[in-house]
């Protein structure tokens, strides 16, 4: 069973040195699932709304797939999944309008 919380879904590209691409975020409550971001068509996979056995099975299959990774937002914030956090190359000399 998936714990209540916010999750990120990454698509893994094995042919591109296992590059991770954020394809969506969702939130799970005790009885429902809601999409926060969808860049891939997750609404068709997860069927937002009531948390059913079918939806849980789909999440479980996706989590076991070598092409997807589901990570809790809390784990990302704690730095437990640095491979899924994209680094930004920011030039410190850029004037951002301040």
N, C-alpha and C positions, 0 to 999 in steps of 0.2 A: 504494500500500500504506500502511496506517495504521501509524504507529510505536507500539511498546510504550509504555504509559503510562496515566494516568488522564485521563478525559475527562468533560466536562459536556455535557448536551444541553439546549438551550433551545428552547422553542416561541416563535415570534415572532408577535405579534398586530398585523398592519399597520393594522387598523382602530382600534387603541388607541395610536396614535402609536408604533408599532413596539415595544410593551412586550415585554420578555423574561420568560419564565416558566421557571424551572428545572423540568424534567420528569424528570431522571434523571442518574445518573453511572454510568460503566462503566470497567473496567480491561481493557486489552489486553496480553497477553503475546505471545511469539513464536508460540504455537500455539493460544491460547484467548482467549475474551472472557467476562468475568464482570460481572454487574450489581451495583453497590453500592447504588444507589437506583433505584426505578422508581415514578414518580407518574403514568404515562401509558399503560402497557402496552408498554414497550420490550421486555419478554421475548418478546412475539409478533413483534416486528420483528427483533431481533438474534439470537434463538435462542441464548442463552448456552451455552457449551461450546466445542467445537472451532471454531477460526477457519477457516471455509470460504469458498470463492469467493462463494457466495450471500450470506453474512453481510457480506462485504466490499463487495459490490455494493449491498446495502441501506444500509450506512453511507454509501457514496459518493453514492447518490441522495438520502439525507436531508441530507447536507452541502451538496448543490447546490440544495436546495429553498429557496424564499424564506420558508417557514414554520418552518424549523428552523435551528439553529446548533449546530455541534459544536465545542467549544473545549477545548484541553488544559488540565488543571489547572495545569500549570507556567506557561502563558501568563497565566492568571487571577492567579496568585500574583505574577507580575511586573508586573501592572497593565496588560497589553496589551489587555484586554477590559473596560474599566470599565463599558461599557453593560450587561454581564451580571451585574454585582455589585450586589445590592440594597443600598441605603443604609438604615440603621436610624436612626430618630429617637429617640434616647435622652435622656431628661431627666436632666441631671447631678445634679439635686436629689433623685432617687429613692433611697430607702434600700433596697438590695438584700439586706438581712439581714446586713450586715457589722458 
